[in-house]
């Protein structure tokens, strides 16, 4: 009796499953849908989509005005996106995320001047789409022989850096051979690992199964690149039959085989794989009379089946302390463990749902042997939250959340149920600052990175503050003019002045502008954190320099002197310094006058210090004022003469 084994990794990959689901979701809304080419290389699925209303077009020009256009998982070039935008139809982009990653890589490297090498089939739609993001600065090679020829004949004269990528479904064995043809330790060559993990796993599992089998059934579209590659991988170890569905088995002459393996391409639904397995078993058991196992009813039922990552609506049937059982319809039972219902350890399943409730869930594991499907509400909530996080990154949205934890190298916030890590360098705090000051504080941040596996996100508080500063700078330079008055805080102090924050942009008050009095250092007048009312003295946008004034005209001691004193007035003054030719006396703060040695007394004075000392208070007469040169002459002798005359 023959043994039939299905490869562990076979059938729909994530990208294809996602694309198929997006089309059916849209069709369920009675939308008129047009797919740009067959959504997948599986005629049975394509036929069913057409039956439900989807239309296949080969060019954007064929679009009708009320149709939604779907880009399949293979992706398309930039020119196609431009054509759709010009046409104006709504777009559903079902490009596989792994393919989209290649688009981003080649577009970025093309802009940087790299020459792009692409491992793959030049006629495959995925490769055509990749080429469409390279600005034609690229070359497609199909195998290691063509790559070797490139390096021998063209590389030396190219005089450009190289970026090398591979079609997501490229043959892993051939890729390993290609890597050996690339010059070692060449800093001008950058290699990107772009073969899909699912492809690697599928090919690896198929190869392992083929090594132990006498016959391999490879199920998938005849034009499916990844299915053809599976056939190539398996054919190195045993006899291979490439079929599209179970019906073909009845028309084939199947050789005797003790061990039969089954694998399937990324475009093959699980129900077709199951049908092939069942039909092959019936043939081997020599069942009388062929069954028509592939009928319309089965196709309809198949699309009620669920797959990993599917979102489903279920009815709660049983609730216990460990979890809940739900009905998915079509005789399918699902189970949601307590850990997949909630994060709250204090809650029981009965606190969350009741029998008869209709709830949204996501499939985490399909166990076809016992018919139980594992589901999760928590992962669906996380996925919805992550969708918001991804959208926030794409749109540059500013988010708010409370810092939950301080960890090594940064802080963690929870936003929309998603853990977001903010590195210390992006918190906006000074280097080596204590991050604990952010704990339990609400912060504003932007998402700057989302993991390709949608498992992590990185945020930046600094990006928000930097953006606000740039906006403030732009507004300032657009509106500021000499003479404008601002109230700001002293941000820092140097020997030559104080820097004042005007609201996202700094200006400087020179030490000479801080006081009408003579000061040696700005700290004599202001301290960091002081609030000052300043005005713009000068602007230089090219040098990003803003000169500020702080001294007010009404505080100018010369203006005060002019308003309150005249020549001939007798005033009380304080000696502040002594020289060989006289003494300087303070009239008011900021105004000193000179008492010449000849004006100190009614007798000849040989040494000023014999008569006056610093700190003495004396009466003196204002005998001359020169406002232009800011000089005042005082006389003690004149006061004595007036007193004598009065007597």
BELGICOR-V451984 format. One record per backbone hydrogen bond with DSSP energy under -0.5 kcal/mol. CO is the residue of the C=O (numbers start at 1). NH is the residue of the N-H. Records with the same first field share a line. If there is no record, write none. Layout:
# BELGICOR-V451984
CO = NH + NH
This chain:
# BELGICOR-V451984
3 = 5 + 260
5 = 262
8 = 10
13 = 17
14 = 18
15 = 19
16 = 20
17 = 21
18 = 22
19 = 23
20 = 24
21 = 25
22 = 26
23 = 27
24 = 28
25 = 29
26 = 29 + 31
27 = 30
31 = 33
32 = 68
33 = 55
34 = 70
35 = 37 + 57
39 = 73
40 = 42
41 = 221
42 = 46
43 = 47
44 = 48
45 = 49
46 = 50
47 = 51
48 = 52
49 = 54
50 = 53
55 = 35
57 = 37
59 = 62
60 = 63
64 = 67
68 = 34
69 = 71 + 92
70 = 36 + 72
71 = 94
72 = 75
73 = 96
77 = 80 + 81
78 = 82
79 = 83
80 = 84
81 = 85
82 = 86
83 = 87
84 = 88 + 89
90 = 69
91 = 93
92 = 71 + 94
96 = 99 + 100
97 = 101
98 = 102
99 = 103
100 = 104
101 = 105
102 = 106
103 = 107
104 = 108
105 = 109
106 = 110
107 = 111
108 = 112
109 = 114
110 = 113
115 = 163
116 = 139
117 = 119 + 165
118 = 120 + 141
119 = 167
120 = 122
121 = 124
124 = 128
125 = 129
126 = 130
127 = 131
128 = 132
130 = 133
131 = 134 + 136
132 = 78
134 = 137
136 = 138
137 = 116
139 = 118
141 = 120
143 = 147
144 = 148
145 = 149
146 = 150
147 = 151
148 = 152
149 = 153
150 = 154 + 155
154 = 158
155 = 158 + 159
161 = 115
162 = 190
163 = 117
164 = 192
165 = 119
167 = 170
168 = 196
171 = 175
172 = 176
173 = 177
174 = 178
175 = 179
176 = 180
177 = 181
178 = 181 + 182
179 = 182
183 = 186
185 = 187
186 = 189
188 = 162 + 190
190 = 164
192 = 194
196 = 200
197 = 201
198 = 202
199 = 203
200 = 204
201 = 205
202 = 206
203 = 207
204 = 208
205 = 209
206 = 210
207 = 211
208 = 212
209 = 212
210 = 213
214 = 239
215 = 261
216 = 218 + 241
217 = 219 + 263
218 = 243
219 = 265
221 = 224
223 = 225
224 = 228
225 = 229
226 = 230
227 = 231
228 = 232
229 = 233
230 = 234
231 = 235
232 = 236
233 = 236
234 = 237 + 238
239 = 216
241 = 218 + 243
243 = 220
245 = 248
246 = 249
247 = 250
248 = 251
249 = 252
252 = 254
253 = 255
258 = 3 + 260
259 = 214 + 215
260 = 5
261 = 217
262 = 7
263 = 219
264 = 11
265 = 268
266 = 13
267 = 269
268 = 12
269 = 272 + 273
270 = 274
271 = 275
272 = 276
273 = 277
274 = 278
275 = 279
276 = 280
277 = 281
278 = 282
279 = 283
280 = 284
281 = 285
282 = 287
283 = 286
291 = 293
293 = 295
295 = 299
296 = 300
297 = 301
298 = 302
299 = 303
301 = 304 + 305
302 = 305
307 = 310
310 = 363
312 = 361
314 = 359
315 = 327
316 = 356
318 = 325
322 = 338
323 = 320
324 = 336
325 = 317 + 318
326 = 334
327 = 315
329 = 332
332 = 328 + 329
333 = 373
334 = 326
335 = 337 + 375
336 = 324
337 = 340
338 = 341 + 342
340 = 377 + 378
343 = 345
344 = 347
348 = 351 + 352
349 = 352 + 353
354 = 357
357 = 316 + 359
359 = 314
361 = 312
362 = 376
363 = 309
365 = 367 + 374
366 = 368
367 = 371 + 372
371 = 333
372 = 367 + 374
373 = 335
374 = 364 + 365
376 = 362 + 380
377 = 381
378 = 382
379 = 383
380 = 384
381 = 385
382 = 386
383 = 387
384 = 388
385 = 389
386 = 390
387 = 391
388 = 392
389 = 393
390 = 394
391 = 395
392 = 396 + 397
397 = 399
399 = 445
401 = 443
402 = 414
403 = 440
405 = 407 + 412
407 = 410
409 = 424
410 = 407
411 = 422
412 = 404 + 405
413 = 415 + 420
415 = 418
418 = 415 + 420
419 = 421 + 457
420 = 413
421 = 423 + 459
422 = 411
423 = 426
424 = 427
426 = 461 + 462
430 = 433
433 = 435
434 = 437
435 = 438
436 = 439
438 = 441
441 = 403
443 = 401
445 = 399
446 = 448 + 460
449 = 458
451 = 454
456 = 451
457 = 421
458 = 448 + 449
460 = 446 + 464
461 = 464 + 465
462 = 466
463 = 467
464 = 468
465 = 469
466 = 470
467 = 471
468 = 472
469 = 473
470 = 474
471 = 475
472 = 476
473 = 477
474 = 478
475 = 479
476 = 479 + 480
481 = 484
484 = 536
486 = 488 + 534
488 = 532
489 = 501
490 = 529
492 = 499
494 = 497
496 = 511
497 = 494
498 = 509
499 = 491 + 492
500 = 502 + 507
501 = 489
505 = 502
507 = 500
508 = 510 + 548
509 = 498
510 = 513
511 = 514 + 515
513 = 550 + 551
517 = 519
521 = 524
522 = 525 + 526
527 = 530
530 = 490 + 532
532 = 488 + 534
534 = 486
535 = 549
536 = 483
538 = 547
540 = 545
541 = 544
545 = 540
546 = 508
547 = 537 + 538
548 = 510
549 = 535
552 = 555
553 = 556
556 = 559 + 560
557 = 561
558 = 562
559 = 563
560 = 564
561 = 564 + 565
566 = 569
569 = 571 + 622
571 = 573 + 620
573 = 618
574 = 586
575 = 615
577 = 584
579 = 582
581 = 597
582 = 579
583 = 595
584 = 576 + 577
585 = 587 + 593
586 = 574
588 = 591
590 = 592
591 = 587 + 588
593 = 585 + 595
594 = 596 + 634
595 = 583
596 = 599
597 = 600
599 = 636 + 637
604 = 606
607 = 610
608 = 611 + 612
613 = 616
616 = 575 + 618
618 = 573
620 = 571
621 = 623 + 635
622 = 568
624 = 633
625 = 627
626 = 630 + 631
631 = 626
632 = 594
633 = 623 + 624
634 = 596
635 = 621 + 639
636 = 640
637 = 641
638 = 642
639 = 643
640 = 644
641 = 645
642 = 646
643 = 647
